């Protein structure tokens, strides 16, 4: 098998990379270890930055999102028993869109297949070879038969636990890692959300996040211990904690819990994001606490940069954009890491904190909601910084 770009992973990064390349007339093949049903059914976060929403629409995969998504003009901060609204639309003229990541994946898969794109599901034994040469290879098994794919470039879009990053020799990458002393218990409930926009709550019992997937489907999170056992969180305890941490600022209606999970909290970045003709994108290169809602958005930003660089090489033979891929992406990645860390530290209770730290957190929250300059800074980061041209 031969293609211009071999892509490992059919998440938002891999699918959008293939789609962007197709729009430029560049062929690619996607290899995915899971089934189509699995990747389209796995419920993931779904807050889309303003520029990313525009990208989906402008590239022809945003029609259903425009019909079914929820557009948010801002969000709420809840602390000291009061609710404070920060209006992004008023402050900077932009907002964010709530649309599940699995829905983005459905739209991209359908479009790639309709355009004649190749997505090979249920592959196994994937390995990359000769990435320092002009014709890297990917070996894998499909339907029990060994296969080999030769290409010009490899897009490593296979997530944090994928094979691409570990395929890079020891000593090439520098790892920046931080684990947090807490996690999240999350539920998906068949009930109306607490509000029509997100609520981030700082409470003496711990952080809580009140978000949604639709007007009748709520996504709710609670701070917990990092090594928590999900069995220690029966439904009654979850609802009692959610009610308490909302502090009476809104009425929270209970409903059937259709999904319950534990989410670990960590920050992770590798530098560089490339080795020869293997380019890492999305979670294979960086992950961040979900407090800042940056995961899918960073993945889309990475592949925008990579697609432009590959297009420039194919059309004109330019290599400078490829050589600067890591440098360009990492500028955005570290800004997103800073913001995600900041959002995490001002809302969560840290086991090592004392009364001084608690008061400092409340003072910082009060400053954000009372200062137009601070609110604008929050809005700019939350709706998404501009993507470099």
ChimeraX attribute file (.defattr): number of C-alpha atoms within 10 A of each C-alpha:
attribute: neighborCount
match mode: 1-to-1
recipient: residues
	/A:1	10
	/A:2	15
	/A:3	15
	/A:4	18
	/A:5	24
	/A:6	27
	/A:7	28
	/A:8	30
	/A:9	26
	/A:10	29
	/A:11	25
	/A:12	23
	/A:13	32
	/A:14	29
	/A:15	29
	/A:16	26
	/A:17	28
	/A:18	27
	/A:19	25
	/A:20	18
	/A:21	22
	/A:22	17
	/A:23	12
	/A:24	14
	/A:25	11
	/A:26	18
	/A:27	18
	/A:28	24
	/A:29	23
	/A:30	21
	/A:31	25
	/A:32	23
	/A:33	21
	/A:34	15
	/A:35	14
	/A:36	17
	/A:37	10
	/A:38	10
	/A:39	21
	/A:40	18
	/A:41	14
	/A:42	12
	/A:43	14
	/A:44	13
	/A:45	19
	/A:46	22
	/A:47	29
	/A:48	28
	/A:49	24
	/A:50	19
	/A:51	19
	/A:52	22
	/A:53	21
	/A:54	12
	/A:55	16
	/A:56	20
	/A:57	15
	/A:58	11
	/A:59	12
	/A:60	13
	/A:61	23
	/A:62	18
	/A:63	12
	/A:64	13
	/A:65	19
	/A:66	15
	/A:67	8
	/A:68	12
	/A:69	20
	/A:70	19
	/A:71	17
	/A:72	19
	/A:73	20
	/A:74	22
	/A:75	22
	/A:76	19
	/A:77	20
	/A:78	24
	/A:79	23
	/A:80	13
	/A:81	13
	/A:82	14
	/A:83	17
	/A:84	18
	/A:85	15
	/A:86	20
	/A:87	19
	/A:88	22
	/A:89	15
	/A:90	13
	/A:91	19
	/A:92	14
	/A:93	11
	/A:94	19
	/A:95	25
	/A:96	24
	/A:97	20
	/A:98	23
	/A:99	24
	/A:100	21
	/A:101	22
	/A:102	20
	/A:103	21
	/A:104	24
	/A:105	24
	/A:106	19
	/A:107	20
	/A:108	24
	/A:109	25
	/A:110	13
	/A:111	16
	/A:112	18
	/A:113	11
	/A:114	9
	/A:115	12
	/A:116	9
	/A:117	19
	/A:118	15
	/A:119	21
	/A:120	19
	/A:121	19
	/A:122	15
	/A:123	19
	/A:124	18
	/A:125	13
	/A:126	20
	/A:127	15
	/A:128	22
	/A:129	14
	/A:130	14
	/A:131	21
	/A:132	11
	/A:133	12
	/A:134	12
	/A:135	17
	/A:136	21
	/A:137	22
	/A:138	22
	/A:139	16
	/A:140	19
	/A:141	16
	/A:142	17
	/A:143	11
	/A:144	10
	/A:145	9
	/A:146	13
	/A:147	15
	/A:148	15
	/A:149	18
	/A:150	20
	/A:151	23
	/A:152	20
	/A:153	23
	/A:154	27
	/A:155	26
	/A:156	27
	/A:157	33
	/A:158	26
	/A:159	24
	/A:160	16
	/A:161	10
	/A:162	17
	/A:163	19
	/A:164	24
	/A:165	24
	/A:166	12
	/A:167	14
	/A:168	16
	/A:169	9
	/A:170	8
	/A:171	7
	/A:172	12
	/A:173	17
	/A:174	12
	/A:175	14
	/A:176	11
	/A:177	13
	/A:178	14
	/A:179	14
	/A:180	16
	/A:181	17
	/A:182	20
	/A:183	22
	/A:184	22
	/A:185	22
	/A:186	21
	/A:187	21
	/A:188	21
	/A:189	22
	/A:190	20
	/A:191	19
	/A:192	20
	/A:193	26
	/A:194	22
	/A:195	17
	/A:196	18
	/A:197	19
	/A:198	21
	/A:199	24
	/A:200	24
	/A:201	26
	/A:202	25
	/A:203	20
	/A:204	13
	/A:205	14
	/A:206	17
	/A:207	24
	/A:208	28
	/A:209	24
	/A:210	22
	/A:211	25
	/A:212	28
	/A:213	21
	/A:214	19
	/A:215	15
	/A:216	12
	/A:217	19
	/A:218	24
	/A:219	24
	/A:220	24
	/A:221	24
	/A:222	24
	/A:223	21
	/A:224	25
	/A:225	15
	/A:226	17
	/A:227	11
	/A:228	16
	/A:229	11
	/A:230	13
	/A:231	7
	/A:232	9
	/A:233	14
	/A:234	10
	/A:235	13
	/A:236	9
	/A:237	11
	/A:238	18
	/A:239	19
	/A:240	10
	/A:241	17
	/A:242	21
	/A:243	18
	/A:244	14
	/A:245	24
	/A:246	26
	/A:247	19
	/A:248	12
	/A:249	15
	/A:250	14
	/A:251	12
	/A:252	18
	/A:253	14
	/A:254	16
	/A:255	15
	/A:256	12
	/A:257	15
	/A:258	10
	/A:259	12
	/A:260	17
	/A:261	11
	/A:262	20
	/A:263	18
	/A:264	18
	/A:265	19
	/A:266	17
	/A:267	18
	/A:268	18
	/A:269	22
	/A:270	20
	/A:271	16
	/A:272	19
	/A:273	24
	/A:274	25
	/A:275	18
	/A:276	16
	/A:277	21
	/A:278	25
	/A:279	26
	/A:280	31
	/A:281	29
	/A:282	27
	/A:283	23
	/A:284	26
	/A:285	28
	/A:286	26
	/A:287	25
	/A:288	28
	/A:289	24
	/A:290	19
	/A:291	18
	/A:292	20
	/A:293	22
	/A:294	26
	/A:295	23
	/A:296	24
	/A:297	22
	/A:298	26
	/A:299	28
	/A:300	22
	/A:301	23
	/A:302	28
	/A:303	28
	/A:304	21
	/A:305	22
	/A:306	26
	/A:307	23
	/A:308	19
	/A:309	19
	/A:310	22
	/A:311	19
	/A:312	16
	/A:313	15
	/A:314	16
	/A:315	10
	/A:316	8
	/A:317	10
	/A:318	14
	/A:319	13
	/A:320	11
	/A:321	19
	/A:322	23
	/A:323	15
	/A:324	16
	/A:325	21
	/A:326	24
	/A:327	16
	/A:328	18
	/A:329	23
	/A:330	21
	/A:331	11
	/A:332	19
	/A:333	25
	/A:334	14
	/A:335	13
	/A:336	24
	/A:337	21
	/A:338	16
	/A:339	21
	/A:340	22
	/A:341	20
	/A:342	13
	/A:343	19
	/A:344	20
	/A:345	14
	/A:346	19
	/A:347	26
	/A:348	25
	/A:349	23
	/A:350	16
	/A:351	9
	/A:352	7
	/A:353	9
	/A:354	10
	/A:355	8
	/A:356	8
	/A:357	14
	/A:358	16
	/A:359	11
	/A:360	12
	/A:361	19
	/A:362	17
	/A:363	12
	/A:364	14
	/A:365	20
	/A:366	15
	/A:367	14
	/A:368	19
	/A:369	18
	/A:370	13
	/A:371	11
	/A:372	13
	/A:373	13
	/A:374	15
	/A:375	18
	/A:376	19
	/A:377	14
	/A:378	19
	/A:379	25
	/A:380	18
	/A:381	18
	/A:382	25
	/A:383	27
	/A:384	23
	/A:385	15
	/A:386	13
	/A:387	15
	/A:388	11
	/A:389	7
